[in-house]
Amino acid sequence: MKALKREVTILNTQGMHARPAMQLVETASRFQSAVRIRKGDISVNAKSIMEVMTLAATQGTVLTLEAEGDDAAEVLQAMARLVADKFHED
């Protein structure tokens, strides 16, 4: 099965601190697909809060969401919407 990718930009002023990171992890975990988040050369498991926190994604950071599985398109859409909505912060 081919992996799907989607680029997102962190828009909220505080960046991806603990609460937004947990929201991404919780969203990814609702789906069966394997999901990774890439920042430059770093790729982390989107279902692991410890790994996602290592990204230190500040406002303006471009991330690539990657998913592989039967519901890959759905998980990417849900995660991208969360980022676009600024994690409901701003």
N, C-alpha and C positions, 0 to 999 in steps of 0.2 A: 504494500500500500504506500502511496506517495505522501510525503509530508507536505502540509500546507503551511504557508508563512504569511505573516501580516506585520507590517511596521506600525508602531504607535509612538507618539511623543508624549512624554510626561508633561502635563499642562498645569497641574496645581502648584501653587506657590511654594508649598513646603516639600515638594518632591515626594518620592515614594518612601516615607518613613514607615514605622511599624504597622500602623493601622491600615494604610493602603496596601502594603505588602501582604498582610493577612487577608484582606479582601480578595486580592488576586489568587492567593493560595486556595482560599475557600471556593472561589469560582472554578478554578481549574480542577479541584478535587470532586466537584459535582459531576464530572464527565469521565467516561471510560478512557478516552484517548490519552496517550503519553504527551505531555506538554512541557516545552522548554522555553526559557526566556533568554535571549542572547543580547549582550551589550558588548559590542566590539568583538574581541576574541574570547570573551567569557560566556559560557553557556551553562545555565543552571536548571535544575528540576523545578518547574513551576508549582509543584505540589509540596515543596519543602520550604517552610518559612525560614529556616536557617540559611538555605542557599539563596533564596530570593533577597534576603536582607543584605547579602554580600555585594549585591549590584550597586548599592549606594546611588540610586538614580535620582538626580536632582531635576529641578524644573528645566525643561528643554532637552533632556536626555532622550535619544531615540533608541527604542528597544525593538527587537524582532521577536515576535511570538511565533513559535513553531509547534505544530500539533500533528500527530499521526494516529489514526484510528477511525472507527466508524463515525464518531461524532466530532471529528476534527474541525469542520467548518463552524459548527455550533459553539464549541468552546472558544475558538478564536473570536467569533462575533461577540460573545458575552464578555470576554476579557477586554477587547478593544472598546466596547461600549463603556465599561467601567472606567477605563483610562480617559476616554473622551469626556465623560461626565465628571472628570477631575476627582474621582473617588467620593463624590458628593460632599466635597469640602469647601470649595471656593464659591 
